[in-house]
Amino acid sequence: MTRGGAVAAATLAVFFYAARSSGADTEELHIGDGTILIEFDSAPSVPLRKLILNWVTSSAHAVTVYYQKFPVSRVHIGLHFFEGQGTRSGHTNGWSGANIRINVGTQSGASDFAKDWMMTHEMVHLAFPSVPDAQHWFEEGSATYVEPIARARAGDLTPEKVWSDLVDGLPQGLPESDDRGLDFTPTWGRTYWGGALFCLVADIEIRKRTGNTKGLEDALRAILIAGGTIESDWPLLKAFRIGDDAIGVPVLTQLYEKMKASPSPVDLKALWKELGVERYAGRMKFNDSAPLAAIRRAITKRLDKTTP
């Protein structure tokens, strides 16, 4: 573990034990001060149960590395099974405590869980308040952006995979001809990838203005520490002002004013060149002589070399 954002090994220690009450089949995990109650809608096989516990643990570990704590004191995860492989239909809410619902295939194997992004994505939602519908793009966009970075920092994804997926995905978030800004264009692309693009631009700008000593994670951690979890309802500007105060520069509020009601296109081709992100013959390559190469490395640098 390295840097000021390192998480104490004790915080990342995860323990689990079986708990069954009222006829429900449940498992309880602990990571730091957080408790994760997993409830199965039917009893999985012993091998599948083990894979699921490892999957949830790894996702919680990645989120804890990124935020320096598990976002909530307690979350209930409802697992519903379907015939097949992989995961489907993740959803998170904080209406009566933090809850995640997700569907899992009964034929899922280790490789299905290793490549899954959905559980980490849903756990990132735990670390930000519910905001008005017009700003739903930040809830989904931040989860889309933070999820792979959290997994890279925990050692579950390579930087090459993270940047390759961003190169492929972010063009879907660019404004089209009829775009009216993020608050007024609730399409799928602008909600998920447009929100992720906002986060990438904010992350880079924070690092530029702070000499690469702070990043988006510092703003998001401050929002979380101030009580901004899925169980709270906040205006987006309240969260952004807390984040800006923590990093010492008004990046989030200024970028929001710029992008909320106007298209504000981003030249991704130029941005990739500045970051030193290049693809040749289908393979991701990094140019460490690029102007923003140090920022690129900082964003996806592995911070924790322990296993949960």
N, C-alpha and C positions, 0 to 999 in steps of 0.2 A: 504494500500500500504506500502511496506517495502523495505529495502535495498537501496543502492546507485542508483540502476537502476530503482527506482520507477518513475512512470510517473505522473506528476501533473494532478489532476482531471480535470482541465480546458482543458488540452491537449486532454483528452479522450472524452470530451463532443462532442456529435454527434447531428447534426441537419439536417433535410431534408425538402425539399419542392418540389412541383411538378413544372416542367418546360417543356413547350411544344413549339416547334418551327418547322417550315417547315414541319408540319404534323407528326413529330415524336412523339412517346409516350416516354417520358423520366422522370426520377427522378434524383434529384441532392442531394448528401449527402456531409456533411463536417465533417471531423475528424481532429482536430488540424489545421494545415496549408494545409491539403490535401483536394482536391475536387474530388468526385467520381460521374461521370455522367453515369447513367444507361439508356441504350436505349433498349426498348422492340421491338421485331419484330412484335408483335401484342399485343393488349391490354389484360392484364390478368384480371381475376376476382378480385374484391376488396379484398377478403380474401387471394388470392394467391399473390397479389401485396404486401400486408402487410407482409406476410411471407418472401417474397423475400427481402424486405427492411430490415427486422430484420436479415436475414441471412447475407446479405452483410455487415451490420453494425457490427454484431458480429465478422465476419472474419476480418474486418478492425481494430476492437478493439484489437483482439488477436495479430495481426501483429504489431500494435502500442505499445502494452505492451512489446513485445519482442525487438523491435528496438528502443524504446523510441521516435519514431516519425512515422508518416505514410511515407512510402518510397518515394513517388513522390508527386509533387505539384498538379498533375491532372492526372486522369486515366479515360479512356472511357471503360465501360463494355457493350458489346453487348450481350443481352440475347435472345436466340432463343428457341422457344418452340417446344416440341414434345409430342405426345400422350403417356402418361405413367407417371411414378413416378421417382423421383431422378434427378441426374445430369449426364451429359455425356460430353466428348470431350472438356475439358478445354484447352485453349491455350493463351499464353501471348507473346507479342512482343513489341518492342520499336521503330519500323521502322519510324513512323511519330507521335511521342508521345507515351505514355504508353497506351497499349490496351490489354484488356482481352476479350476473346470470350468463351462463355460457353452455353451449352444446358440444359434446365430445363423442366421437365415433367409437363404437365398441371394438372395432378392429384396429384401432390406432396403435402404432408401434413407436419405438424410441425415436426413429427418424422423423415421425410426424410431430412429436412434441419438440424436438430439437429445432425444427424450422418454424415452429409456430411463433407468431408475433402477438396474437390476440390477447393472451392473458396479461402480458406486460403492458400492452396498450390500455386495457381496462384498469389496471392498477395505477397507471399514470393519471387516469381520470380522478382517482381518489385524492390527488394532491393539488386540486384546484377547485375553487368554489363554483357552484352553479351560477351562471350569468344569464341575462335576458336572451331571448331567442335570437335577436338580431346579432348577438355576439357569439352565437353557438360555434362559429368558425374557429374561435380561439380554443374552446374546449377540445374540439376534435383535431384541430391543426396542431396544437401543442402535444397531444397524445401521439399523433402521427410522427411528429419530429423527435420527441424525446425517447420514444420506445426503442428505436434501433441504437441511439446513442447510449442509453442506459445499458443496453445489452453489450455494446462494445466495451464500455467502461468496466463491466463485470467480467469481460473475457469470453462472452458467449457469441459475439460476432466480430469479424475482422473489419478494420477500417475500410478495406476494399469493398466489402459487401455493403457497408453503410452508404458510402459515397456512390457506388454503382446504383443502388436503389433510389437515392435522391436524384441522381441524373435522370433516371427513367421516370420517376414519379412527379417531380416538381413541375415539368411542363404542363401537367394537367391542372395546375393551380394558377396558371397565368390568365390574366383577364382576356375576355373575348370582346368583340366589337360593341356589344350591348351592355358591357359591364358597368355597374354603378358604384363599385367599391365593395369591400368585404361585408359591411353592415347591410348592404342592399342587394346582394347577389347570392342568394342561398342555394346555389347549385351544388351538386356533389363535389365537383372538382374544386370549386372555390372554397367550400367548407373544409374539406380535408386537406387538400394539397395547397390551396391558397393560404390556409391558416398555417400550414407547415412552412410555406415560403416566407410568411411574415416572421416566423420564429427563427429561421435561418438568417434572414437579413438582420434581425434584431441581435442575434447571437454574435454575428460578425461585427456589427457596429459597436456593441458593448465592448468587445475585445479591442477594437481599434481605439476607442476613446479611453480605455483603461490600461493601455500598454499590454494587452493580453493577460492581465492579472485577474480579471473577472469575466464571467460569461453569463449566458441566459440562466444557467442553473442557479447562480447566486441570487438573481431576482426571484426565481420561482421558489427557492428555499425560503426566502424572506416572507413571501406571500403565505407559504405553508405554515411557517412559525407563527405568523400573525393570526392564524385560525382559518385560513382560506382553504378548507377542505371541501369535498363533495357534499358534506353535510351542512354547508352554509350557502346562503344566497347573497351575492354581492353584485353591485354594478362593476363592470369591467374596469372602468377608470380607477376605482378604489384599489383594485388589485395592482394595476399598472403603476399607480403612484407609490404604493408600498415597495414594489420591485425597483422602481427608479431610485427611491431614497436609499435602498440597500446598496445599489451599485454606484451611486454618487453621480450619475449622469441620466438625463431625462430621455433615454432612448425609446422606451416602450410608449410613453405618452406622445412623443413627437412622431414616431412611426405610425401610431394609431391615427393621429390627426391627418397624416398624409394619405393613409390607405383606406380609411373607413368609408369614405364617400366618393372616391375617385379611383379609376382603374390602376394607376401607379404600376405600370409594367416593369419587370426586372429583366435585364439582359443576362440571361443565364449563361449563354456562351461565354461572355466576357467574365462573368463571375467565376465560372469553372477554371478559366485560364488564370485568373488572379490567385485562386486557391491552389493551383497546381494539380487539378483533377483532370486526367486525360484518359481516353479509352482507345486502345489500339487492338485491332483484330478481336474484338469482343472482350478484351481483358482490361481491367482498371490499372492504370499506372499513375504514379504520383511524381510531380516535378517539385523537388524540394528547394529549387531556386526561385520558385514563383513568389511574387510579393506577399501573398497571404498564406504561404505554406505553413508558417508557424501557427497561425490561427487554425488552419485545417487540422494540424496534428493535435492541437490542444483540445479541439472539440471531441475527437474520437479516441483520445489517449486512454489506454487501460489504466484504471486507478486501483483496482483491487485484484490481487493475484491469489486470493484464497478461494476456497470452494465452500458453498453454503452447507 
